[in-house]
Amino acid sequence: MGLLLKIFIPLLGAALAFYFYSAPENFSEEMLRGKRVIVTGASSGIGEQMAYHLAHMEAHLLLTARTEAKLQKVVERCLELGAASARYISGSMDSPTLPQELLREAENTWGGLDMLILNHIGHSGFTYFSGDVGHVRKLMEINFVSYVALATAALPLLKESEGSIVVVSSIAGRIAGPFTAPYSATKFALDGFFSSLRQELIIDKVNVSITLCILGYINTESAVSAVSHVIPDTPAPKEECALEIIRAGALRRRELHYPPRAMGTMLLAHSIAPELLDSLIRSSYRLENVRRT
């Protein structure tokens, strides 16, 4: 039975991924031309790549991250690529004043907002849970509470423009693997909050879309340095991932699974045979390389 599942689940997952992602959708880069977009976590990784794609699409950009020097370089590159405008505000996402500062800037500069892309994360090691509850609280503040605060601050402007919220999450927010307990908790929280909020907006007939992005292993510098010694898989390209996130947000899709085949397979396996999937995940890791802190 176990062998049959190992064969059947990947095949069915691939079939479902093909079904959901091969259907033609009317996406055009012109859909983002002139749109007013906030991108968080935009100084590196997927956020940086999203900024470059959006600049090429001639969007107006307001970028934020912790490191001002990196943000300056990203903004300069965005202007070179053709952004309608590009500016930044640096700051830590656990700051209670940053959400209002960002939204004031958007309103004063652009008179509104069309898309909010929530992408930032706090640092968390890939290791056994050490019992550090303080770290869990800190990570929850950055990875979850700040998302709620930014979305709450942005909703009045997004209601006016009938805009979109794009939440960059992870497969760790749907399937809890080992060595990611604090991080996984924050991602499960995102799923719960924004999935519930989506339904409330629908009930109230508010035309603001929420796209939840369920991402796998992506070749960002931070992800590769954190897990490559344990996970032998080849990471998916951050450039393509960034474009797929923008595409999903522009098309107002409920969810994005990227890379689609791998995520489709895992989600299907989790629904059919969760214990088998857990076992396969554990057996695929190089456990001897995991250090206790």
C-alpha positions as CSV (number, residue, x, y, z in Angstrom):
1,M,0.0,0.0,0.0
2,G,2.8,2.4,0.9
3,L,4.6,1.8,-2.4
4,L,1.4,2.4,-4.3
5,L,0.9,5.7,-2.5
6,K,4.4,6.8,-3.2
7,I,3.8,6.2,-6.9
8,F,0.2,7.4,-7.1
9,I,0.4,10.6,-5.1
10,P,3.1,12.3,-7.2
11,L,1.3,11.4,-10.4
12,L,-2.0,12.8,-9.2
13,G,-0.3,15.9,-7.8
14,A,1.3,16.5,-11.2
15,A,-2.0,16.0,-12.9
16,L,-3.8,18.5,-10.6
17,A,-0.9,21.0,-11.0
18,F,-1.2,20.8,-14.7
19,Y,-5.0,21.2,-14.5
20,F,-4.9,24.3,-12.3
21,Y,-1.9,26.0,-13.9
22,S,-2.2,25.2,-17.6
23,A,-5.5,26.9,-18.2
24,P,-5.1,30.2,-20.1
25,E,-5.5,33.3,-18.1
26,N,-5.6,36.8,-19.5
27,F,-2.6,38.3,-17.8
28,S,-0.8,41.2,-19.4
29,E,2.0,43.4,-18.0
30,E,-0.2,46.3,-18.9
31,M,-2.4,45.3,-16.0
32,L,0.2,46.8,-13.6
33,R,1.1,49.9,-15.6
34,G,0.5,52.9,-13.5
35,K,-0.6,50.8,-10.5
36,R,0.4,52.0,-7.0
37,V,2.1,49.2,-5.2
38,I,3.7,48.7,-1.8
39,V,6.2,45.8,-1.5
40,T,7.6,44.8,1.9
41,G,10.9,42.9,2.3
42,A,12.0,44.5,-0.9
43,S,15.8,44.8,-0.3
44,S,16.7,41.2,-1.3
45,G,15.3,37.9,-2.4
46,I,11.8,37.5,-3.8
47,G,10.8,41.0,-2.8
48,E,13.7,42.6,-4.7
49,Q,12.8,40.5,-7.8
50,M,9.1,41.6,-7.5
51,A,10.3,45.2,-7.4
52,Y,12.2,44.8,-10.6
53,H,9.4,43.0,-12.4
54,L,6.9,45.7,-11.3
55,A,9.4,48.4,-12.4
56,H,9.6,46.8,-15.9
57,M,5.7,46.9,-15.9
58,E,5.9,50.7,-15.2
59,A,4.2,50.6,-11.8
60,H,4.6,53.2,-9.0
61,L,6.6,51.6,-6.2
62,L,6.9,52.2,-2.5
63,L,9.5,49.7,-1.1
64,T,10.3,48.9,2.5
65,A,12.8,46.7,4.4
66,R,15.3,47.1,7.2
67,T,18.4,48.0,5.3
68,E,18.4,51.5,3.9
69,A,21.6,51.1,1.8
70,K,20.2,48.0,0.0
71,L,16.8,49.7,-0.6
72,Q,18.5,52.7,-2.2
73,K,20.2,50.5,-4.7
74,V,16.9,48.6,-5.5
75,V,15.1,51.9,-6.0
76,E,17.8,53.2,-8.4
77,R,17.6,49.9,-10.4
78,C,13.8,50.2,-10.5
79,L,14.0,53.7,-12.0
80,E,16.5,52.4,-14.6
81,L,14.1,49.6,-15.5
82,G,11.2,52.0,-16.2
83,A,9.2,52.3,-12.9
84,A,6.6,55.1,-13.1
85,S,8.1,56.2,-9.8
86,A,10.0,54.5,-7.0
87,R,10.7,55.5,-3.4
88,Y,11.4,53.7,-0.2
89,I,10.9,53.9,3.6
90,S,13.4,51.8,5.7
91,G,12.4,50.4,9.1
92,S,11.8,47.3,11.1
93,M,8.5,45.5,10.7
94,D,8.0,45.2,14.5
95,S,7.7,49.0,14.7
96,P,4.1,49.9,15.6
97,T,4.4,53.2,13.6
98,L,5.7,51.9,10.3
99,P,2.3,50.7,8.8
100,Q,0.8,54.2,9.2
101,E,4.0,55.8,7.9
102,L,3.9,53.7,4.8
103,L,0.2,54.4,4.1
104,R,0.6,58.1,4.8
105,E,3.3,58.2,2.2
106,A,1.2,56.3,-0.3
107,E,-1.8,58.6,0.2
108,N,0.2,61.8,0.2
109,T,2.3,60.8,-2.9
110,W,-0.2,58.9,-5.0
111,G,-3.6,59.7,-3.5
112,G,-4.3,56.0,-3.0
113,L,-3.1,52.4,-3.3
114,D,-3.8,49.5,-5.7
115,M,-1.8,46.6,-4.4
116,L,-0.2,45.7,-1.0
117,I,2.4,42.9,-1.3
118,L,3.3,41.5,2.1
119,N,6.6,39.6,1.8
120,H,8.9,40.3,4.8
121,I,10.1,37.8,7.3
122,G,12.1,37.7,10.5
123,H,15.2,35.5,11.0
124,S,14.6,32.0,12.3
125,G,17.0,29.1,12.3
126,F,16.4,25.7,10.7
127,T,16.9,23.6,13.9
128,Y,15.2,21.9,16.8
129,F,12.9,24.1,18.9
130,S,15.0,25.2,21.8
131,G,12.2,26.3,24.1
132,D,12.9,30.0,23.4
133,V,9.4,31.5,23.8
134,G,10.8,35.0,23.5
135,H,11.9,34.2,19.9
136,V,8.5,32.9,19.1
137,R,6.9,36.1,20.3
138,K,9.4,38.2,18.3
139,L,8.9,36.2,15.2
140,M,5.1,36.3,15.5
141,E,5.3,40.1,15.8
142,I,7.3,40.4,12.5
143,N,5.9,37.5,10.4
144,F,2.3,37.8,11.5
145,V,1.2,40.8,13.5
146,S,2.9,43.3,11.2
147,Y,1.1,41.7,8.3
148,V,-2.2,42.3,10.0
149,A,-1.3,45.8,11.0
150,L,-0.2,46.7,7.4
151,A,-3.3,45.2,5.9
152,T,-5.6,46.9,8.4
153,A,-3.9,50.3,7.6
154,A,-4.2,49.7,3.9
155,L,-7.8,48.5,3.7
156,P,-9.4,52.0,3.5
157,L,-7.3,52.9,0.4
158,L,-7.7,49.5,-1.1
159,K,-11.5,49.6,-0.7
160,E,-11.5,52.9,-2.7
161,S,-9.4,51.4,-5.5
162,E,-10.9,47.9,-5.3
163,G,-7.4,46.8,-5.0
164,S,-5.5,43.7,-3.8
165,I,-3.6,42.2,-0.9
166,V,-0.9,39.7,-1.7
167,V,0.3,37.6,1.2
168,V,3.6,35.7,0.7
169,S,3.5,32.6,2.8
170,S,5.0,29.1,2.7
171,I,4.2,25.5,2.5
172,A,5.3,25.5,6.2
173,G,2.0,27.3,6.8
174,R,0.0,24.3,5.5
175,I,2.3,21.3,6.3
176,A,4.3,21.4,9.5
177,G,7.7,19.8,9.0
178,P,10.5,19.5,11.6
179,F,12.9,22.2,12.5
180,T,10.6,25.2,11.7
181,A,8.3,25.3,14.7
182,P,8.3,29.1,15.3
183,Y,8.4,30.0,11.6
184,S,5.7,27.5,10.8
185,A,3.5,28.9,13.5
186,T,3.6,32.3,12.0
187,K,2.7,31.0,8.6
188,F,-0.2,29.0,9.8
189,A,-1.4,32.2,11.5
190,L,-1.2,34.1,8.2
191,D,-3.3,31.5,6.5
192,G,-6.0,31.5,9.2
193,F,-6.3,35.3,9.5
194,F,-6.3,36.2,5.8
195,S,-8.5,33.3,4.8
196,S,-11.0,34.4,7.4
197,L,-10.7,38.1,6.4
198,R,-11.3,37.2,2.7
199,Q,-14.6,35.6,3.6
200,E,-15.6,38.7,5.7
201,L,-14.8,41.0,2.7
202,I,-17.0,38.8,0.5
203,I,-19.9,38.9,2.9
204,D,-19.6,42.7,3.1
205,K,-19.4,42.8,-0.7
206,V,-16.1,44.6,-0.5
207,N,-14.2,44.2,-3.7
208,V,-10.7,43.8,-2.3
209,S,-9.0,40.5,-3.3
210,I,-6.6,38.5,-1.1
211,T,-4.1,36.2,-2.7
212,L,-2.3,33.8,-0.4
213,C,1.0,32.5,-1.9
214,I,2.1,29.1,-0.7
215,L,5.8,28.8,-1.6
216,G,8.2,25.9,-1.5
217,Y,12.0,26.0,-1.5
218,I,13.2,29.1,-3.4
219,N,16.8,30.0,-4.2
220,T,17.0,33.2,-2.1
221,E,20.2,33.7,-0.3
222,S,18.6,33.5,3.1
223,A,16.7,30.2,2.3
224,V,19.7,28.5,0.7
225,S,22.0,29.4,3.6
226,A,19.5,28.3,6.1
227,V,18.5,24.8,4.7
228,S,20.8,23.7,1.9
229,H,22.9,21.6,4.3
230,V,19.7,19.6,5.4
231,I,17.4,19.7,2.3
232,P,19.0,18.2,-0.8
233,D,16.3,19.5,-3.2
234,T,17.1,22.0,-5.9
235,P,15.4,25.3,-5.1
236,A,13.1,27.0,-7.6
237,P,14.2,30.3,-9.2
238,K,13.3,33.5,-7.3
239,E,12.9,35.5,-10.5
240,E,10.2,33.2,-11.8
241,C,8.6,32.9,-8.3
242,A,8.4,36.7,-8.1
243,L,6.7,37.0,-11.4
244,E,4.2,34.3,-10.6
245,I,3.3,36.2,-7.3
246,I,2.7,39.4,-9.2
247,R,0.6,37.5,-11.8
248,A,-1.5,35.8,-9.2
249,G,-2.2,39.1,-7.5
250,A,-3.1,40.9,-10.7
251,L,-5.5,38.1,-11.6
252,R,-7.0,38.3,-8.1
253,R,-6.4,34.6,-7.6
254,R,-7.3,33.0,-4.3
255,E,-4.0,31.1,-4.0
256,L,-0.7,30.6,-5.7
257,H,1.2,27.3,-5.2
258,Y,4.8,27.6,-6.4
259,P,6.5,25.6,-7.7
260,P,3.1,24.2,-8.7
261,R,4.0,20.5,-9.2
262,A,5.9,20.1,-6.0
263,M,3.4,22.1,-3.9
264,G,0.4,20.3,-5.5
265,T,1.9,16.9,-4.8
266,M,2.7,17.8,-1.1
267,L,-0.7,19.3,-0.4
268,L,-2.5,16.3,-2.0
269,A,-0.3,13.8,-0.1
270,H,-1.0,15.7,3.1
271,S,-4.8,15.4,2.6
272,I,-4.7,11.7,1.7
273,A,-1.8,10.2,3.8
274,P,-0.4,12.8,6.2
275,E,1.6,10.3,8.3
276,L,3.2,8.9,5.1
277,L,4.1,12.4,4.0
278,D,5.6,13.2,7.4
279,S,7.7,10.1,7.2
280,L,8.9,10.9,3.6
281,I,9.8,14.4,4.7
282,R,11.9,13.2,7.6
283,S,13.6,10.6,5.6
284,S,14.6,13.1,2.9
285,Y,16.5,15.3,5.3
286,R,20.2,15.1,6.1
287,L,19.4,14.8,9.8
288,E,23.1,14.5,10.8
289,N,23.6,18.1,9.6
290,V,20.9,19.6,11.9
291,R,22.5,21.2,15.0
292,R,20.8,21.8,18.3
293,T,21.0,25.4,19.6
